[in-house]
Amino acid sequence: MNWEVIIKWLPRLAQGATLTLELVAIAVIAGLILAIPMGIARASRHWPVRALPYAYIFFFRGTPLLVQLFLVYYGLAQFD
C-alpha cells in the first residue's frame, strides 16, 4: 500500500466525507419538513385533507425511480 498517495488525498477525502454528511443532514431535515405535515394530514378525519398525502404516496410508489429521476433532472433543467 502506498501511504504517500493516501496522505496526499486525505484532505480531499475528508472534504468529501464532510460534504456527504452535510447532504445527509439537509435530506433528513427536508424529509422531516415534508413527512410531519403529511403524517398529520393522513391521520385527519376529513377525507379532503387526507386526499393530498394519499395522492402523493400513490404517485411516488406507483412510478419507477428512474422515471422520477428523469422528471427531476430534466424537469428542473427547464428553469434557467
Secondary structure as a PSIPRED ss2 file (coil, helix, strand):
# PSIPRED VFORMAT (PSIPRED V4.0)

   1 M C   1.000  0.000  0.000
   2 N C   1.000  0.000  0.000
   3 W H   0.000  1.000  0.000
   4 E H   0.000  1.000  0.000
   5 V H   0.000  1.000  0.000
   6 I H   0.000  1.000  0.000
   7 I H   0.000  1.000  0.000
   8 K H   0.000  1.000  0.000
   9 W H   0.000  1.000  0.000
  10 L H   0.000  1.000  0.000
  11 P H   0.000  1.000  0.000
  12 R H   0.000  1.000  0.000
  13 L H   0.000  1.000  0.000
  14 A H   0.000  1.000  0.000
  15 Q H   0.000  1.000  0.000
  16 G H   0.000  1.000  0.000
  17 A H   0.000  1.000  0.000
  18 T H   0.000  1.000  0.000
  19 L H   0.000  1.000  0.000
  20 T H   0.000  1.000  0.000
  21 L H   0.000  1.000  0.000
  22 E H   0.000  1.000  0.000
  23 L H   0.000  1.000  0.000
  24 V H   0.000  1.000  0.000
  25 A H   0.000  1.000  0.000
  26 I H   0.000  1.000  0.000
  27 A H   0.000  1.000  0.000
  28 V H   0.000  1.000  0.000
  29 I H   0.000  1.000  0.000
  30 A H   0.000  1.000  0.000
  31 G H   0.000  1.000  0.000
  32 L H   0.000  1.000  0.000
  33 I H   0.000  1.000  0.000
  34 L H   0.000  1.000  0.000
  35 A H   0.000  1.000  0.000
  36 I H   0.000  1.000  0.000
  37 P H   0.000  1.000  0.000
  38 M H   0.000  1.000  0.000
  39 G H   0.000  1.000  0.000
  40 I H   0.000  1.000  0.000
  41 A H   0.000  1.000  0.000
  42 R H   0.000  1.000  0.000
  43 A C   1.000  0.000  0.000
  44 S C   1.000  0.000  0.000
  45 R C   1.000  0.000  0.000
  46 H C   1.000  0.000  0.000
  47 W H   0.000  1.000  0.000
  48 P H   0.000  1.000  0.000
  49 V H   0.000  1.000  0.000
  50 R H   0.000  1.000  0.000
  51 A H   0.000  1.000  0.000
  52 L H   0.000  1.000  0.000
  53 P H   0.000  1.000  0.000
  54 Y H   0.000  1.000  0.000
  55 A H   0.000  1.000  0.000
  56 Y H   0.000  1.000  0.000
  57 I H   0.000  1.000  0.000
  58 F H   0.000  1.000  0.000
  59 F H   0.000  1.000  0.000
  60 F H   0.000  1.000  0.000
  61 R H   0.000  1.000  0.000
  62 G H   0.000  1.000  0.000
  63 T C   1.000  0.000  0.000
  64 P C   1.000  0.000  0.000
  65 L H   0.000  1.000  0.000
  66 L H   0.000  1.000  0.000
  67 V H   0.000  1.000  0.000
  68 Q H   0.000  1.000  0.000
  69 L H   0.000  1.000  0.000
  70 F H   0.000  1.000  0.000
  71 L H   0.000  1.000  0.000
  72 V H   0.000  1.000  0.000
  73 Y H   0.000  1.000  0.000
  74 Y H   0.000  1.000  0.000
  75 G H   0.000  1.000  0.000
  76 L H   0.000  1.000  0.000
  77 A C   1.000  0.000  0.000
  78 Q C   1.000  0.000  0.000
  79 F C   1.000  0.000  0.000
  80 D C   1.000  0.000  0.000
